[in-house]
Amino acid sequence: MLDGMNRPLSILVWGVISLLAAGATAVVAVHRSEPISALWLVAAATCCYALGYRFYSKFIAAKILALDALRATPAERLENGRDFLVTNKWVVFGHHFAAIAGPGPLVGPVLAAQFGYLPGTLWVLAGAVFAGCVQDFVILLFSVRRDGKSLTEMAKEETGALGGIVAYAAVIAILIILLAVVALVVVNALKDSPWGTFTIAMTIPIALLMGIYLRRIRPGKVLEVSVLGFILVLLAIWGGQWISLHPAPAHVFTLSASTLAISIIIYAFAASVVPVWLLLAPRDYLSTFVKLGTIGLLGIGIVAVHPTLHMPAFTRFVDGTGPVFAGKIFPFAFITIACGAVSGFHSLISSGTTPKLIARETETRMVGYGAMLAESAVAIMAIIAACVLQPGVYFAINSPAGIVGQTAVAATTTISDWGFPVTAADMQALAHAVGEQTLFNRTGGAPAFAVGMAHIFSQTLGGGTVMALWYHFAVMFEALFILTILDAGTRVARFMIQDALGHIYKPLGRTSWYPSIIFTSALIVAAWGFFLWQGVKDPLGGINSLWPLFGIANQLLATVALCVATTIIIKMHRAKYATVTLVPLVWLVATTFTASWHKIFDLNPRVGFLAQAGFLASAPATSATARLIFNNRLDAAVTGVLLVMVMLVLIESARQWVGVISGRKEARVKETPFVMTRLTEERA
Amino acid sequence: MMTVRSVVRILISALREIFDEAAYTRFLDRKQIASSPAAYAAFCREQENRGPKPRCC
């Protein structure tokens, strides 16, 4: 838009935006004496994103990728009306954003808020502009130039067979750990919460009803049925309140963490084997509908209320003694926040559906770089939602009983002694206000986010009297799309396993053969169910071990994606600009390798898996000791295997880079040959 | 006024694409059939055979 301005005006406008970015970021970074308004974060983020998009993404587009509007994309050349389809750029943007934005940008920043609001904010801003957006953008463009090939295919072609195998293994590992950790987030949000459990349980019959409505009554009218489903979900939230106020039904829906975990495992297995149209598709539609609406509403709410951030810029827990998860600010803040800053998972979307819809190469900038900026904005909203809470309340919600104590008095005393005053009465009043029996030890980030969101929403609409409804709306919103991820993720992993097993025994590769469906679904559900159970039984709350494991796996996939991107850039004879992907790659290697090392070998039992196993072995044995020791050793082994695999890809890629730069290797990229576009402006 | 109208049009198109309504319309066009429970069932089968849509964390 501003590109079209005359030069002096453009310089003036961008000069003002730069000054605003610098000023707002300085206020966020330097201000210490009293709480600041959330609007400073919003201003800093908006201006940094505008600058990043206008200048950095344009530089990458022009100097490195040399985007060519005249080059026909696979959507045009291979158009078949199904996978390959020329699509309006804004429509692709919405499609891409809906696919990349899940619970990650909400949960990670909430957990990382234990370091204060500043580390997370700076990482989300810098990480998105210089790493996450760059990764999404270049992988999208490279996939577009290779007929929409996937990351694993590109890794195989550009960095060697090992790259493909590691990318494949990393994806499976990430999916398993991701599914376990998001299931744990739901368990922790719903345990001993009859209201929340009832509401979420009701989404199953609602989704079934939507599936039947779509199939039998009004075929294909998805938006219509999504509105109907949304109304039914609102009724379920209202009904949940009634349930929670009546002892008999409340008793039925008051479930322990173990019972919820078993229920979710059974549910996910069932959801993975029933036809997509019956449960998965309608739930996916419903959760996307709620997700897009709620994110928009939260953005409006934050700007309208512009709440004050009560969390300090830094807390004492930068030293690694935090109760939410153990580990110092470096490297753990940078693996805790993945989505919102840089997420390897996005490279799968950028080399999945999206490249097959892009009409012109020049649109990859807006879709790849721009949609990631939008997701980063969601992460900033999550930081705000967590940091508007009083720090004592935030830590009371997010700290496991194993750290702060089993009783309300013990927990509030411990947290107050840390310098974050909170009383048992405060927590009781808050729990009462949001319609819960207790908010202590609700680890996982989702409940803290829900309380923050309810706090913001209730100041915009309805006041304190409806805070309980907003809280359960927020819990429903998070749990709904987490359950969708459980359904869809189990299926994606099942398809990948079936594809691999099909090479060993052909019928196992048939995605419609029921014995294969049941076998591979059981395999995947058992794998993530194992980690979920481990998290539920973990005395340190589960999130302490599982979230870092997920962050490491996700960032290692980003490392693979950036290795592929750097290799292609060097092969394109753009080595002098390779720092654009090389610097984020070096940063990710530094953070993930350091974090992995700490998670395996750190001598602090709260940080290192092996130290925790050793500590358990030396403590008085209980019936669970042997299992906990095994779990910790397994976590260490998983981390180690992932690390070694990515190291091999890194070495393989580095050999390619040195070979090409020194002239010993031919710089041959595997791009599809140039074909002139036939698209007219109107159609594109 | 035109701008508002075009923004709304694009928003609805994006929603129809995200929610697969547009894909169903294209399916009907491609197969030259009218919308019906049987047509939608065939569309769902085709979508299922393409594999699940990945959803990021």
Interface residues (C-beta under 8 A of the other chain):
Chain A: G81 R82 D83 L85 T87 N88 W90 V91 F93 G94 H95 A98 A99 I100 A101 G102 P103 G104 L178 V182 L214 R215 R216 P219 G220 K221 V222 L223 S226 P275 V276 W277 L280 A281 D284 Y285 T288 F289 L292 A338 C339 S343 F345 H346 L348 I349 G352 T353 F481 T484 I485 A488 G489 R491 V492 F495 T511 S512 F550 N554
Chain B: I10 S13 A14 L15 R16 E17 I18 F19 D20 E21 A23 Y24 T25 R26 F27 D29 R30 S35 S36 P37 A39 Y40 A41 F43 C44 E46 Q47 E48 N49 R50 G51 P52 K53 P54 R55 C56 C57
